[in-house]
Amino acid sequence: MFVPVGGLQNVRSLTHVDDAARAAVLVAAQPASATVNLVAHDAVPMHSVLDAIYAACGKSRPAVHLPAALVETGAGFAEVVFRLVGKRSPLTRESIAQLTQSETYSGARLRALGFAPQITLEEGWRRTVAELGQ
């Protein structure tokens, strides 16, 4: 069971692999070289990402979530302890940052070329979970 971390208001840019492939083919067919971000969904709030993942697993997102500062402190402590025994901690401050910080890219240039995502966030996670075999 994964307990959400932080306020879940941070946003991420997400693209299902099928949409990424369609976007890459579209961009490759352009006469002039174009630099674009292969982004289907520009700014998805983390609570929506987690809701989609939990739904794909047939579960509901837990109502509780851990404060980011507390988890970051614990991760820092774990990194030190694991480093002392010559190992890498499975829980790192970097992995917590991936869950709690925003990272977005604009797909505006891609959409201007005519791209529209075909895979919704929810469908993308259903496919991903099915592929992983839960």
NULUM-256380 format. One record per residue: residue in three letters; x negated, y negated, z negated of N, C-alpha, C in turn. Coordinates in nm, 3 decimals. Layout:
BEGIN
ATOM type    n.px    n.py    n.pz   ca.px   ca.py   ca.pz    c.px    c.py    c.pz
ATOM  Ala       X       Y       Z       X       Y       Z       X       Y       Z
...
END
This chain:
BEGIN
ATOM type    n.px    n.py    n.pz   ca.px   ca.py   ca.pz    c.px    c.py    c.pz
ATOM  Met  -0.084   0.119   0.000   0.000   0.000   0.000  -0.088  -0.124   0.000
ATOM  Phe  -0.057  -0.215   0.086  -0.130  -0.341   0.097  -0.048  -0.450   0.028
ATOM  Val  -0.110  -0.518  -0.065  -0.043  -0.630  -0.132  -0.091  -0.759  -0.063
ATOM  Pro   0.000  -0.839  -0.010  -0.039  -0.962   0.058  -0.122  -1.055  -0.031
ATOM  Val  -0.211  -1.128   0.035  -0.302  -1.218  -0.035  -0.277  -1.361   0.012
ATOM  Gly  -0.270  -1.454  -0.083  -0.254  -1.595  -0.050  -0.109  -1.633  -0.027
ATOM  Gly  -0.089  -1.754   0.019   0.045  -1.809   0.037   0.115  -1.765   0.165
ATOM  Leu   0.042  -1.698   0.255   0.097  -1.644   0.380   0.145  -1.751   0.476
ATOM  Gln   0.098  -1.874   0.459   0.136  -1.983   0.550   0.029  -2.007   0.657
ATOM  Asn  -0.088  -1.943   0.642  -0.191  -1.959   0.744  -0.142  -1.897   0.875
ATOM  Val  -0.197  -1.943   0.986  -0.149  -1.898   1.117  -0.263  -1.834   1.196
ATOM  Arg  -0.225  -1.744   1.285  -0.320  -1.673   1.370  -0.267  -1.672   1.513
ATOM  Ser  -0.357  -1.663   1.608  -0.320  -1.643   1.748  -0.331  -1.494   1.776
ATOM  Leu  -0.227  -1.438   1.836  -0.224  -1.294   1.861  -0.181  -1.264   2.004
ATOM  Thr  -0.236  -1.157   2.058  -0.200  -1.112   2.192  -0.208  -0.960   2.195
ATOM  His  -0.101  -0.895   2.238  -0.104  -0.750   2.254  -0.192  -0.716   2.373
ATOM  Val  -0.256  -0.601   2.369  -0.350  -0.562   2.473  -0.283  -0.558   2.612
ATOM  Asp  -0.157  -0.520   2.620  -0.089  -0.518   2.750  -0.074  -0.660   2.806
ATOM  Asp  -0.040  -0.755   2.721  -0.032  -0.895   2.765  -0.171  -0.948   2.800
ATOM  Ala  -0.272  -0.910   2.723  -0.409  -0.954   2.753  -0.452  -0.904   2.891
ATOM  Ala  -0.418  -0.780   2.922  -0.454  -0.725   3.053  -0.383  -0.799   3.165
ATOM  Arg  -0.253  -0.826   3.147  -0.178  -0.902   3.249  -0.237  -1.042   3.266
ATOM  Ala  -0.273  -1.104   3.156  -0.330  -1.239   3.162  -0.465  -1.237   3.233
ATOM  Ala  -0.547  -1.137   3.204  -0.678  -1.128   3.268  -0.665  -1.111   3.419
ATOM  Val  -0.570  -1.030   3.463  -0.548  -1.011   3.607  -0.501  -1.142   3.671
ATOM  Leu  -0.412  -1.213   3.603  -0.363  -1.341   3.654  -0.478  -1.441   3.670
ATOM  Val  -0.561  -1.452   3.568  -0.673  -1.547   3.572  -0.773  -1.508   3.680
ATOM  Ala  -0.801  -1.378   3.692  -0.897  -1.331   3.792  -0.851  -1.361   3.934
ATOM  Ala  -0.721  -1.369   3.955  -0.666  -1.395   4.088  -0.666  -1.543   4.126
ATOM  Gln  -0.704  -1.630   4.033  -0.704  -1.773   4.061  -0.820  -1.807   4.154
ATOM  Pro  -0.797  -1.899   4.251  -0.903  -1.933   4.346  -1.022  -2.002   4.281
ATOM  Ala  -0.999  -2.084   4.183  -1.109  -2.154   4.117  -1.134  -2.087   3.982
ATOM  Ser  -1.257  -2.087   3.944  -1.292  -2.033   3.814  -1.224  -2.116   3.705
ATOM  Ala  -1.156  -2.049   3.615  -1.085  -2.119   3.509  -1.126  -2.061   3.374
ATOM  Thr  -1.144  -2.146   3.278  -1.170  -2.101   3.142  -1.040  -2.117   3.066
ATOM  Val  -0.986  -2.004   3.020  -0.860  -2.007   2.946  -0.872  -1.914   2.826
ATOM  Asn  -0.791  -1.940   2.728  -0.777  -1.849   2.614  -0.667  -1.749   2.648
ATOM  Leu  -0.696  -1.621   2.633  -0.595  -1.519   2.659  -0.509  -1.504   2.534
ATOM  Val  -0.418  -1.600   2.519  -0.335  -1.608   2.399  -0.188  -1.600   2.438
ATOM  Ala  -0.118  -1.503   2.380   0.025  -1.490   2.405   0.106  -1.568   2.302
ATOM  His   0.067  -1.557   2.177   0.140  -1.622   2.068   0.041  -1.713   1.995
ATOM  Asp   0.056  -1.845   2.013  -0.043  -1.943   1.968  -0.063  -1.949   1.817
ATOM  Ala   0.042  -1.960   1.740   0.028  -1.986   1.597   0.137  -1.911   1.519
ATOM  Val   0.107  -1.788   1.486   0.203  -1.703   1.415   0.171  -1.707   1.266
ATOM  Pro   0.265  -1.747   1.181   0.239  -1.750   1.037   0.212  -1.607   0.984
ATOM  Met   0.121  -1.598   0.889   0.082  -1.467   0.835   0.202  -1.391   0.779
ATOM  His   0.300  -1.461   0.720   0.417  -1.388   0.668   0.491  -1.318   0.781
ATOM  Ser   0.493  -1.377   0.901   0.558  -1.313   1.015   0.477  -1.193   1.064
ATOM  Val   0.344  -1.208   1.064   0.257  -1.096   1.103   0.281  -0.978   1.009
ATOM  Leu   0.278  -1.005   0.879   0.297  -0.897   0.782   0.437  -0.838   0.788
ATOM  Asp   0.538  -0.921   0.809   0.674  -0.869   0.823   0.682  -0.772   0.941
ATOM  Ala   0.618  -0.807   1.052   0.620  -0.721   1.171   0.545  -0.590   1.146
ATOM  Ile   0.431  -0.598   1.076   0.354  -0.476   1.046   0.434  -0.385   0.953
ATOM  Tyr   0.487  -0.441   0.846   0.566  -0.361   0.752   0.688  -0.301   0.821
ATOM  Ala   0.759  -0.378   0.904   0.875  -0.327   0.976   0.836  -0.212   1.068
ATOM  Ala   0.721  -0.224   1.134   0.673  -0.117   1.222   0.644   0.011   1.144
ATOM  Cys   0.613  -0.004   1.016   0.588   0.111   0.929   0.714   0.156   0.856
ATOM  Gly   0.828   0.090   0.885   0.955   0.126   0.822   0.964   0.082   0.677
ATOM  Lys   0.894  -0.024   0.644   0.892  -0.073   0.506   0.922  -0.223   0.504
ATOM  Ser   0.942  -0.275   0.384   0.959  -0.419   0.364   0.832  -0.474   0.300
ATOM  Arg   0.798  -0.597   0.335   0.682  -0.661   0.274   0.709  -0.680   0.125
ATOM  Pro   0.610  -0.649   0.040   0.629  -0.671  -0.104   0.661  -0.817  -0.135
ATOM  Ala   0.745  -0.838  -0.234   0.784  -0.974  -0.272   0.669  -1.046  -0.341
ATOM  Val   0.579  -0.971  -0.403   0.465  -1.032  -0.473   0.345  -1.041  -0.380
ATOM  His   0.262  -1.139  -0.407   0.135  -1.147  -0.337   0.031  -1.200  -0.434
ATOM  Leu  -0.093  -1.163  -0.409  -0.202  -1.200  -0.498  -0.256  -1.338  -0.463
ATOM  Pro  -0.290  -1.417  -0.564  -0.350  -1.548  -0.537  -0.486  -1.532  -0.466
ATOM  Ala  -0.507  -1.608  -0.361  -0.629  -1.596  -0.282  -0.754  -1.618  -0.366
ATOM  Ala  -0.753  -1.717  -0.454  -0.872  -1.746  -0.534  -0.910  -1.628  -0.622
ATOM  Leu  -0.813  -1.561  -0.678  -0.839  -1.445  -0.763  -0.901  -1.331  -0.681
ATOM  Val  -0.846  -1.305  -0.564  -0.897  -1.197  -0.479  -1.036  -1.231  -0.426
ATOM  Glu  -1.058  -1.356  -0.389  -1.191  -1.399  -0.342  -1.296  -1.380  -0.452
ATOM  Thr  -1.261  -1.414  -0.575  -1.353  -1.396  -0.687  -1.384  -1.247  -0.706
ATOM  Gly  -1.281  -1.164  -0.702  -1.300  -1.020  -0.715  -1.384  -0.963  -0.603
ATOM  Ala  -1.362  -1.012  -0.482  -1.440  -0.966  -0.368  -1.587  -1.006  -0.383
ATOM  Gly  -1.611  -1.127  -0.431  -1.749  -1.171  -0.454  -1.818  -1.084  -0.557
ATOM  Phe  -1.748  -1.050  -0.663  -1.803  -0.962  -0.767  -1.832  -0.824  -0.707
ATOM  Ala  -1.739  -0.772  -0.628  -1.759  -0.640  -0.566  -1.880  -0.641  -0.473
ATOM  Glu  -1.899  -0.749  -0.399  -2.015  -0.759  -0.310  -2.145  -0.749  -0.388
ATOM  Val  -2.152  -0.817  -0.501  -2.274  -0.814  -0.584  -2.298  -0.673  -0.637
ATOM  Val  -2.195  -0.610  -0.690  -2.210  -0.476  -0.748  -2.252  -0.377  -0.640
ATOM  Phe  -2.187  -0.379  -0.526  -2.223  -0.286  -0.419  -2.364  -0.312  -0.368
ATOM  Arg  -2.402  -0.439  -0.357  -2.536  -0.473  -0.312  -2.641  -0.416  -0.407
ATOM  Leu  -2.613  -0.417  -0.536  -2.707  -0.363  -0.637  -2.733  -0.214  -0.618
ATOM  Val  -2.635  -0.143  -0.564  -2.654   0.001  -0.541  -2.683   0.031  -0.394
ATOM  Gly  -2.716  -0.072  -0.318  -2.758  -0.054  -0.179  -2.646  -0.023  -0.082
ATOM  Lys  -2.526  -0.064  -0.113  -2.412  -0.038  -0.025  -2.343  -0.169   0.012
ATOM  Arg  -2.257  -0.160   0.112  -2.176  -0.275   0.152  -2.037  -0.259   0.093
ATOM  Ser  -1.989  -0.361   0.030  -1.857  -0.357  -0.032  -1.748  -0.345   0.074
ATOM  Pro  -1.648  -0.259   0.051  -1.537  -0.252   0.146  -1.446  -0.375   0.139
ATOM  Leu  -1.455  -0.449   0.029  -1.378  -0.572   0.012  -1.478  -0.687   0.003
ATOM  Thr  -1.475  -0.775   0.104  -1.569  -0.887   0.108  -1.495  -1.020   0.111
ATOM  Arg  -1.567  -1.124   0.078  -1.508  -1.258   0.087  -1.470  -1.289   0.232
ATOM  Glu  -1.550  -1.237   0.325  -1.520  -1.258   0.467  -1.388  -1.189   0.506
ATOM  Ser  -1.365  -1.068   0.457  -1.240  -1.000   0.490  -1.121  -1.072   0.429
ATOM  Ile  -1.138  -1.130   0.312  -1.030  -1.207   0.250  -1.004  -1.335   0.330
ATOM  Ala  -1.110  -1.398   0.379  -1.094  -1.518   0.461  -1.014  -1.486   0.588
ATOM  Gln  -1.035  -1.367   0.645  -0.959  -1.327   0.763  -0.809  -1.319   0.734
ATOM  Leu  -0.774  -1.288   0.611  -0.634  -1.278   0.572  -0.572  -1.411   0.533
ATOM  Thr  -0.655  -1.504   0.487  -0.600  -1.625   0.425  -0.625  -1.754   0.501
ATOM  Gln  -0.714  -1.754   0.596  -0.744  -1.875   0.671  -0.675  -1.873   0.806
ATOM  Ser  -0.651  -1.989   0.860  -0.591  -2.000   0.993  -0.699  -1.990   1.099
ATOM  Glu  -0.661  -1.929   1.210  -0.749  -1.925   1.327  -0.659  -1.918   1.449
ATOM  Thr  -0.652  -2.028   1.520  -0.561  -2.034   1.634  -0.631  -2.087   1.758
ATOM  Tyr  -0.576  -2.048   1.870  -0.625  -2.092   2.000  -0.504  -2.128   2.084
ATOM  Ser  -0.520  -2.222   2.173  -0.409  -2.264   2.258  -0.403  -2.179   2.384
ATOM  Gly  -0.285  -2.133   2.416  -0.262  -2.061   2.540  -0.199  -2.149   2.647
ATOM  Ala  -0.203  -2.281   2.628  -0.137  -2.374   2.719  -0.191  -2.363   2.863
ATOM  Arg  -0.322  -2.352   2.879  -0.378  -2.344   3.015  -0.336  -2.214   3.082
ATOM  Leu  -0.328  -2.108   3.005  -0.285  -1.980   3.059  -0.138  -1.987   3.102
ATOM  Arg  -0.054  -2.048   3.018   0.087  -2.063   3.053   0.104  -2.153   3.176
ATOM  Ala   0.016  -2.252   3.191   0.022  -2.339   3.308  -0.005  -2.262   3.437
ATOM  Leu  -0.074  -2.149   3.426  -0.099  -2.063   3.543   0.020  -1.970   3.571
ATOM  Gly   0.122  -1.976   3.485   0.241  -1.895   3.505   0.253  -1.775   3.412
ATOM  Phe   0.163  -1.763   3.316   0.169  -1.649   3.223   0.278  -1.669   3.119
ATOM  Ala   0.351  -1.563   3.094   0.448  -1.559   2.984   0.433  -1.422   2.918
ATOM  Pro   0.416  -1.418   2.788   0.398  -1.288   2.721   0.523  -1.202   2.738
ATOM  Gln   0.501  -1.072   2.755   0.612  -0.978   2.767   0.630  -0.895   2.641
ATOM  Ile   0.530  -0.895   2.554   0.533  -0.814   2.433   0.555  -0.907   2.314
ATOM  Thr   0.667  -0.889   2.244   0.692  -0.970   2.125   0.598  -0.927   2.014
ATOM  Leu   0.587  -1.010   1.913   0.505  -0.977   1.797   0.551  -0.844   1.736
ATOM  Glu   0.681  -0.830   1.719   0.736  -0.710   1.655   0.711  -0.585   1.741
ATOM  Glu   0.734  -0.596   1.872   0.710  -0.483   1.961   0.561  -0.447   1.965
ATOM  Gly   0.477  -0.548   1.966   0.333  -0.523   1.966   0.289  -0.443   1.845
ATOM  Trp   0.340  -0.479   1.729   0.303  -0.405   1.608   0.366  -0.267   1.606
ATOM  Arg   0.488  -0.251   1.660   0.549  -0.116   1.669   0.460  -0.025   1.753
ATOM  Arg   0.415  -0.078   1.866   0.329   0.001   1.955   0.195   0.033   1.888
ATOM  Thr   0.140  -0.067   1.821   0.010  -0.046   1.755   0.019   0.059   1.646
ATOM  Val   0.121   0.049   1.562   0.137   0.146   1.454   0.161   0.285   1.512
ATOM  Ala   0.242   0.296   1.617   0.268   0.425   1.680   0.138   0.483   1.737
ATOM  Glu   0.058   0.398   1.798  -0.070   0.442   1.856  -0.164   0.493   1.748
ATOM  Leu  -0.164   0.428   1.635  -0.252   0.470   1.525  -0.198   0.593   1.452
ATOM  Gly  -0.075   0.630   1.483  -0.016   0.747   1.420   0.020   0.727   1.274
ATOM  Gln   0.035   0.600   1.235   0.066   0.562   1.098  -0.027   0.635   1.008
END
